[in-house]
Amino acid sequence: MADNTTPKDVAENTKAATPAAQAERNENLETDFGTTSIDDVVVSKIAGIAAREVSGVAALGGGGARMMGSIRESFGASEDVRQGVTVEVANGSANIDIAIIAEYGVAIHELAEAIRRNIMNAVERMTGLSVNRVDVVVHDVKLPKDENEQEDTTPAISQGQA
């Protein structure tokens, strides 16, 4: 029996299979009038700020990054919002890696999901990029300070002193 496919059918089926090989056009960034390029630094700043907005995130970055941030701040520099954030932007999409310190008591898997949602919403809304993935690495848990230690460090003021 002969197959009833025409050359037109073969061409249409081939077209449907080949777009995966081509990068899809991001309509937000590529228009008929020009293109918009967004640098990795821009996305990393947005992602860093968005991650800090999530309740349960004590800090961003691993040990080394936090140490360098402390040194930078001790010399009067402002906090680097990109600390702990790595971004790759290519073909109108972004992949984001973020390292955090979680607060003790939060459900880490729920925290990671909230961070992903907040970063994806912020980056996609502000840049027009599509975010493929947000990988969250939890480096540490910030433990609550003992109340007795806090009381010992605050100086007592007697009534007679002004």
VEXDREN-2710 file (C-alpha; in Angstrom, 1 decimal):
% VEXDREN-2710
k/r/px/py/pz
1/MET/0.0/0.0/0.0
2/ALA/1.2/3.5/-0.9
3/ASP/1.5/6.2/1.7
4/ASN/-0.8/9.1/0.9
5/THR/1.5/11.9/2.1
6/THR/2.2/14.8/-0.2
7/PRO/5.4/16.9/-0.3
8/LYS/3.4/19.7/1.3
9/ASP/2.5/17.4/4.2
10/VAL/6.1/16.4/4.7
11/ALA/7.2/20.1/4.6
12/GLU/4.6/21.1/7.2
13/ASN/5.6/18.2/9.5
14/THR/9.3/19.1/9.1
15/LYS/8.6/22.8/10.0
16/ALA/6.8/21.7/13.1
17/ALA/9.7/19.6/14.3
18/THR/12.5/22.1/13.6
19/PRO/11.6/25.1/15.9
20/ALA/13.2/23.3/18.8
21/ALA/16.5/23.6/17.1
22/GLN/16.0/27.3/16.7
23/ALA/15.9/29.7/19.6
24/GLU/12.4/31.0/20.1
25/ARG/12.0/34.7/19.7
26/ASN/11.2/36.7/22.9
27/GLU/8.6/39.1/21.7
28/ASN/9.3/41.4/24.7
29/LEU/12.9/41.9/23.7
30/GLU/13.0/41.4/20.0
31/THR/10.6/43.6/17.9
32/ASP/10.5/44.6/14.3
33/PHE/12.0/48.0/15.4
34/GLY/14.9/46.7/17.4
35/THR/16.2/44.5/20.2
36/THR/16.7/45.0/23.9
37/SER/19.7/43.5/25.7
38/ILE/19.6/43.0/29.4
39/ASP/22.9/42.4/31.2
40/ASP/23.4/39.7/33.8
41/VAL/24.2/42.4/36.4
42/VAL/20.7/43.8/36.1
43/VAL/19.0/40.5/36.5
44/SER/21.2/39.6/39.5
45/LYS/20.3/42.8/41.3
46/ILE/16.6/42.2/40.7
47/ALA/16.9/38.6/41.9
48/GLY/18.9/39.6/45.0
49/ILE/16.4/42.2/46.0
50/ALA/13.4/39.8/45.3
51/ALA/15.0/37.1/47.4
52/ARG/15.6/39.4/50.4
53/GLU/11.9/40.3/50.3
54/VAL/10.9/36.8/51.2
55/SER/10.2/36.2/54.9
56/GLY/12.6/33.6/56.3
57/VAL/15.7/34.7/54.3
58/ALA/18.3/35.8/56.9
59/ALA/21.1/36.6/54.3
60/LEU/22.3/35.8/50.9
61/GLY/25.6/34.2/49.9
62/GLY/27.8/31.5/51.4
63/GLY/30.5/31.9/54.0
64/GLY/33.1/33.5/51.7
65/ALA/30.7/35.9/50.0
66/ARG/29.3/37.0/53.4
67/MET/32.8/37.6/54.7
68/MET/33.8/39.7/51.8
69/GLY/30.5/41.6/52.2
70/SER/31.3/42.3/55.8
71/ILE/34.8/43.6/54.9
72/ARG/33.3/45.8/52.2
73/GLU/30.7/47.2/54.6
74/SER/33.3/47.9/57.3
75/PHE/35.1/50.2/54.9
76/GLY/31.8/52.2/54.4
77/ALA/30.6/50.6/51.1
78/SER/27.0/49.7/50.8
79/GLU/25.6/46.2/50.8
80/ASP/26.0/44.4/47.5
81/VAL/22.5/43.2/46.5
82/ARG/24.1/40.7/44.0
83/GLN/25.9/38.8/46.8
84/GLY/25.1/35.1/46.5
85/VAL/23.4/35.5/43.1
86/THR/24.7/34.0/39.8
87/VAL/22.8/34.7/36.5
88/GLU/23.1/33.5/32.9
89/VAL/21.1/35.4/30.3
90/ALA/21.0/34.0/26.8
91/ASN/18.4/34.1/24.0
92/GLY/15.8/36.1/25.9
93/SER/15.8/33.8/29.0
94/ALA/17.6/33.6/32.3
95/ASN/18.9/30.9/34.6
96/ILE/19.5/32.0/38.2
97/ASP/21.4/30.4/41.0
98/ILE/20.9/31.9/44.5
99/ALA/22.7/31.0/47.8
100/ILE/20.9/31.8/51.0
101/ILE/21.0/31.6/54.8
102/ALA/17.6/30.6/56.2
103/GLU/16.2/31.6/59.5
104/TYR/15.8/28.9/62.0
105/GLY/12.2/27.5/62.2
106/VAL/11.1/28.0/58.6
107/ALA/10.2/25.1/56.3
108/ILE/13.2/25.3/53.9
109/HIS/11.4/23.6/51.0
110/GLU/8.5/26.1/51.2
111/LEU/11.0/29.0/51.6
112/ALA/12.9/27.9/48.4
113/GLU/9.6/27.8/46.5
114/ALA/8.6/31.2/47.7
115/ILE/12.0/32.6/46.7
116/ARG/11.6/31.0/43.2
117/ARG/8.2/32.5/42.7
118/ASN/9.2/36.0/43.9
119/ILE/12.4/36.0/41.8
120/MET/10.6/34.7/38.7
121/ASN/7.8/37.3/39.0
122/ALA/10.1/40.2/39.6
123/VAL/12.6/39.3/36.8
124/GLU/9.9/38.5/34.2
125/ARG/7.8/41.6/35.1
126/MET/10.7/44.0/35.1
127/THR/12.8/42.7/32.2
128/GLY/10.6/40.8/29.9
129/LEU/13.0/37.8/30.1
130/SER/11.6/34.4/30.6
131/VAL/13.1/32.6/33.6
132/ASN/13.9/29.0/32.9
133/ARG/14.9/28.0/36.4
134/VAL/15.9/29.3/39.8
135/ASP/18.2/27.0/41.8
136/VAL/18.3/27.7/45.5
137/VAL/21.2/26.5/47.7
138/VAL/20.8/26.8/51.5
139/HIS/24.2/27.2/53.0
140/ASP/23.3/27.7/56.6
141/VAL/20.6/28.3/59.2
142/LYS/20.6/31.4/61.3
143/LEU/20.0/30.4/64.9
144/PRO/18.0/32.6/67.3
145/LYS/20.2/34.4/69.8
146/ASP/19.8/33.4/73.4
147/GLU/17.8/36.1/75.3
148/ASN/20.3/36.0/78.3
149/GLU/23.2/36.9/76.0
150/GLN/21.3/40.0/74.7
151/GLU/20.5/41.1/78.3
152/ASP/24.2/40.8/79.3
153/THR/25.4/42.9/76.4
154/THR/23.1/45.9/77.0
155/PRO/24.5/48.3/79.6
156/ALA/22.3/49.0/82.6
157/ILE/21.6/52.7/83.4
158/SER/21.2/53.6/87.1
159/GLN/18.8/56.2/88.2
160/GLY/21.5/58.7/89.3
161/GLN/23.2/58.8/85.8
162/ALA/22.0/61.0/83.1
END
